[in-house]
Amino acid sequence: MKLPGKIAIMGGGSWATAIAKIVLAQAESINWYMRRDDRIEEFKRLGHNPAYLTSVRFEIKNINFSSDINKVVKESDTLIFVTPSPYLKSHLKKLKTKIKDKFIVTAIKGIVPDENLIVSDYFHQVYNVPEENIAVIAGPCHAEEVALERLSYLTIGCKDIDKAKIFARQLAGHYIKTSVSPDVAGIEYASVLKNIYAIAAGICSGLKYGDNFQAVLISNAIQEMNRFLNTVHPVERSIDDSAYLGDLLVTSYSNFSRNRVFGTMIGKGYSVKSAQIEMEMIAEGYYGTKCIKELNKHLHVNMPIVDAVYNILYERISPMIEIKLLTDSFR
């Protein structure tokens, strides 16, 4: 099996930078698609990403940068997409090169807006990539901790477990442990949901709810996640695996979590717009909340936490009132 061949990183943010660091620990060189030429030139000059994870140094001679998505796709075998989900479609619109014969890896923890499709389904349905050629990277793994080389665990999801194992070996290292799973859709939906629950945790923190309540919130969140996954993709899974519960915990509790930070600002009284402007980074859970809410109109899963976050972010209901109603529904 040829995998992974020449690897390309598609995106220029903090998680893309962290994944590039992980891949380059084993690969001799990578291709790297970044949208902005000025960022590429600065990266080459400085030897690090000028905007994200600036402490991570790179051997520039091992990176083939380009702002031409078609050139990068043509010259690569494995494409790791790490762009924020709201911008994925605009990047892919520039594509004239077929990607159905490439191995597509999504490290995007979000849903494609408008279509309300998880990213693996989007590549399969819109770009005809076979399901066995699509993988997802999941698990509790903040980019900032990868930069510090702190021990982290990643799960590679793919319908073709042999391909998942080959790609997992490409990422494994002294501070990265890997495992594999066939539950691609479940892992992806869990990645979307945990961002929403992290916003809820942040809102509660901003409202000065303590650790005792946070524990109750997250224990209810994992039950809610389990109900949704069993409805939308009913397969045998252990919800307490790190790709589900582990990722939920770190995203809800860590100071590195942009979704928690975003929620905390909302809890403190910021408007959505002002919180987004001040953060200068994408909180995927904001978009995920609307997508999951719309999906659930057809699924009818009991999801009081998602409903509460949606009401606060999109219906502009007071966080204090909405969370008080939520607390009354918990046990």
C-alpha positions, 0 to 999 in steps of 0.5 A, spaced: 500 500 500 502 506 497 500 510 503 501 516 505 506 518 499 508 525 499 504 529 504 501 536 504 498 540 509 492 544 507 491 550 512 496 555 515 493 556 522 495 553 529 493 546 528 496 546 521 502 548 524 502 543 530 500 537 525 506 540 520 511 539 526 508 532 527 509 530 520 516 532 519 518 528 525 518 523 520 517 525 513 523 528 509 519 534 506 512 536 506 508 540 501 504 546 505 498 550 502 497 557 505 493 562 502 497 568 503 503 569 499 506 574 504 505 569 510 509 564 506 515 569 505 515 571 512 515 564 514 521 563 510 524 569 512 523 567 520 523 560 520 517 559 523 509 561 522 509 568 523 502 568 526 501 561 530 505 557 534 511 562 533 516 558 538 516 552 533 522 552 529 522 549 522 527 547 517 525 551 511 529 547 506 524 541 508 518 545 506 515 546 499 510 552 500 505 554 495 499 559 495 496 555 489 492 549 491 492 546 485 499 545 484 500 542 491 494 537 490 497 535 484 504 534 487 501 530 493 498 523 495 496 525 502 492 531 503 491 533 510 486 539 511 486 543 517 482 549 515 476 552 519 470 549 517 466 555 515 472 557 510 473 550 507 468 551 501 471 557 499 478 554 498 476 548 495 472 552 490 479 554 487 480 546 485 481 544 478 485 538 480 481 532 481 482 529 488 478 523 488 484 519 487 488 522 493 488 520 500 484 525 504 485 526 511 481 531 515 483 535 521 477 539 521 473 539 527 467 542 525 461 541 520 461 545 513 455 550 514 449 551 509 450 543 507 450 541 514 455 535 512 461 533 516 467 534 512 468 526 510 461 526 508 462 533 504 469 530 500 465 523 499 458 526 496 461 533 493 468 530 490 467 523 489 472 521 494 471 513 496 470 513 503 476 508 504 480 514 502 478 518 507 481 519 514 479 523 520 484 526 526 481 526 532 482 526 540 484 531 546 490 534 542 491 542 543 496 545 538 499 549 544 501 542 547 504 539 541 508 545 540 511 544 547 512 536 546 507 534 551 505 527 551 498 527 546 494 522 544 491 522 537 485 517 534 485 516 526 479 514 524 478 511 517 473 505 514 479 502 511 483 500 518 489 498 514 490 505 511 488 508 518 494 504 521 499 506 516 497 513 517 497 513 524 504 510 524 506 516 520 504 521 526 506 517 532 513 519 535 516 520 542 510 525 544 505 522 540 501 516 541 496 513 536 490 509 535 485 507 530 478 507 529 473 505 524 468 510 527 469 516 522 462 519 522 462 518 530 468 521 531 467 527 527 460 529 530 463 528 537 469 533 535 463 538 533 459 537 539 465 537 544 466 544 541 459 546 543 459 543 550 466 547 551 462 554 549 457 552 555 462 550 560 465 557 558 459 561 559 458 557 566 465 559 568 463 567 565 457 566 570 461 564 576 458 557 576 464 553 580 467 546 579 462 542 582 457 544 577 462 544 571 462 536 573 455 536 572 455 539 566 460 535 563 457 528 565 450 531 562 454 533 556 457 526 555 450 523 555 447 528 550 453 526 546 452 519 546 444 520 545 446 524 538 451 519 536 447 513 537 441 516 533 445 519 527 450 513 526 448 507 530 455 503 531 458 499 537 463 504 540 465 506 547 463 513 549 469 513 554 474 513 549 479 519 548 476 521 541 470 522 545 470 523 552 477 525 552 476 530 547 470 533 550 474 534 557 480 537 554 476 542 550 471 544 556 477 545 561 483 547 558 485 554 558 488 553 551 481 551 548 478 557 544 471 555 544 471 555 552 475 562 552 469 564 547 464 561 552 467 565 558 467 572 554 459 570 552 458 569 560 461 575 562 457 579 557 460 580 551 456 580 545 458 574 540 461 579 535 465 583 540 467 576 543 469 574 536 473 580 534 477 580 540 479 573 540 482 573 533 481 566 532 475 561 530 471 558 535 468 552 531 463 551 536 459 557 534 458 555 527 457 547 529 451 550 534 447 552 528 449 546 524 447 541 530 441 545 531 438 544 524 440 537 523 436 535 530 430 538 527 429 532 523 433 527 528 429 529 535 434 527 540 433 530 547 439 536 547 438 541 552 445 543 552 445 544 545 439 548 545 441 552 551 447 554 547 443 556 541 438 560 544 444 564 547 448 565 541 443 565 536 436 568 539 440 572 544 437 570 550 440 572 557 446 567 559 444 567 566 436 566 564 438 560 559 443 557 564 438 557 570 433 553 566 438 548 564 441 547 571 433 545 573 433 540 568 440 536 571 440 531 576 
